[in-house]
Amino acid sequence: MKAIEFNHVGKQYRLGLVSTGTFKNDLSRWWTMHVLGKEDPYLKIGDTNIRSTKGDSDFVWALKDINFSVEQGDVVGIIGKNGAGKSTLLKLLSRVTAPTVGEINVCGRIASLLEVGTGFHPEMTGRENIYMNGAIMGMTKAEITRKLDEIIDFSGCERYIDTPVKRYSSGMKVRLGFAVAAHLEPEILVVDEVLAVGDAEFQKKAIGKMQDVSKGQGRTVLFVSHNMAAVQKLCKRGILLEDGAVKYSGGIEDTIRMYIDDGIIPSQSVFYDDLSAAPGNDKVRIKSFEVLPVKGNVVSVASGIHFRLRFMNYVPNIHLDVTFELRTVDDIIIFNNGKVVSPQHDSKIGEYIVEFSLPPFMLNRGKYCMIIWFGENNKYRICEKYSHPFIIEDSFYEDPYMDKPRPGILKLEINASSHFKELYGK
């Protein structure tokens, strides 16, 4: 059964003034659209929504010819760069705004969390806003009362629940807004990037709740996020948007791979097709350096990391070696290790590959830099150092007893069960 269906949906916005420019044309537009029920006679084809370029038209298509459907109980991740149309798509689905063309069919009640404090009245208390949001969703007062204690407990805002929402922090508004949206029994839950405002403990809690809503209760979830580890953990299917159009729709693994491979997010790897412009000198030049997950599609705490270096050597008959030094962005050295490429002074002119892996749950999330040197006999440097930054994302594998991720560079799994000794007793 289809819970959501988009049929040739497009959304056009006008830049600058919204008027046609004359009272006569404004009146003609109103009459044609609202009395005759026809399309806007002053609607122009316009440009696609590419923010980095200046178009010739005053109109842009934020979304254009969107076609897809979502089955009941599916958890779908919608990804794409900023300005791709993700939030506009969710606003159309939530009926915040109407499509310019096309049709959206929805089966069931929708609960949306699109922006911090969406739907809250600032002068009303948190408790009053819960009842108001429930009423907007079509729920009775008795239904809301039955869920009230659970909502307040999940939000963690019990102490402030009878305080006007205008005095809440942005994080408190997100907590309460998500708690309301997730607990008032919607058939469809729509969540935009707002979870990024919450702390790590609440993000993990919210991810778990969305999993319960989809798997345990068979409800549909649409999730927008730039955190690929969260999307990969939660979603089974993905939709990739680019410049207001659907670029790809399929399994979440393939969607994330296309998102990364197309360079829509900064790649963890670099390739140099023109060797004359590649890092190095007349002795050695780097062709590529790849930072890859050992498993999955995202370099994260739980994925493990595989490093692969390709380079051209132009110096024959030397004891060629490569040194890898991993540092944090604060310039703290994690390790420095050399690898001999040609041990017997028998280096050949040509291409070499050096690769190695770090296991899962070794490095904590954060930004790192791999520094590479080429040398002879581990003494003489034949090429200046090459630095390559990369990011390890969170895997939502955090300590449930801590309100934030564990600090530190290393993220080691310690299995102590076999080392405990019974000190007391028989």
Phi, psi and omega in degrees: 000130181278126177272326182221138178217122176256124180240103176051047184275136174221149177228122181247139176240150176257133178277146179076220182290145182271344181287159175285342180114339178224151179295324181298314181290325176298318180292321178296319178298313181300315182296315182295318186278317190263337179259311181276343178071028180255174181289154179304118182290345182256013180286127179255159180295314174073187182256162169284161187273078175251108189292331187280352181241152179260120181269176180267344184262156175275001183241143175228148174265106175291326174224145183216121175052058180273123180226115171192164177224155181233126179283153178299133180089356178285149171245112189245127174265130178251115186234165182154164182288169177301134180088005181285341179114010184297308183292324177298319179299317180291326178293323175296316180296323181275001179063027171291324174220165184256149177291149176287317176223161176092182186221139177241122178252127182232134177246102178121170179281143182248132170247125187241142171228091188258328181216163180300123177075022180303126175082359179272142173265121188298332183276347181269154179286169177300318180297315180295324179292328176298313179295321180295316179296320177298319179295321178298325179281357177091018181266151178279164179298323180295320179297318180293318180299323180296329182263355191301309183298321180295320179296312182296318180296318180295322184289334183073018182250026187302321183294334186249011189295337179256020176257141178306140184297336180297344179264002179281149170285167180298323178295321178294321178297318178297315180302310182291319180298316179292319180301318178295311184298324186276335188258348183270030170053052173281152173284333182228127178248124183244118184233121177268191187295004187301335181297341179295338179286330182286163178283173186298321180298318181286324177302314179297320179296318181292319177300316178298321179294320179295325175295318178296318181298319184280311186279310185284326186248358175067031179261162185266137180232131170248123189234124177250127178199154173263358178271102186293331178295320179293317179297316182295324181289322189269322194259151173256336183229149181227153174233123181258120178257141176214122179054040174082007181232157177282113180274325180202146175219126182176202179300149187296326179298313181292324180295315179295320179299317179292321177303318182281314185296328181281359179075017179292327167248154182304128182288147175279352185238157178229145179227136181243104180285324179265102184296333180294336179257002182282156178299140179134203181209200182284357178261323182205141177222141181277128175270321179196154171221119186247137173243108190236149172287140175293322175224148183083194184242356184236133175287108184222177180304320186270353188274334193077159185230131177246125179254134179224120180247128173244132179211159177257129176254133180244008183247110181276157169059045172232166177275082189282135177218159178234133178248130177250131177230119180262130180230159169276170178292344176272009177071027173272126181281125178269314172204158176222115188218131178263151179229121180283128180266317179228098190286339189250033183053039183237034179299140179252155173282128181150194186268140178234153174232129175234128180215151178202167185229152169250138185288163175299155176057040174252308179261141178283167179293152179147188180256137183226171179219127175262124180250134186236133172238150171246136183212179178234125179060024183056023181234313188255123179278127181254359180205138178297156185296148177243128183248134179227113179279152174205167186237138170252122183271161176291149178248012184055039177242071185246165181290121182294347182264359179248146181272003175204161182301150179297138180284173176111166180275316182270149180231065188276140173272122181249116177261098187263359188299325183278355184253355178285138175239143179279112185272335182236159178098184185282000000 
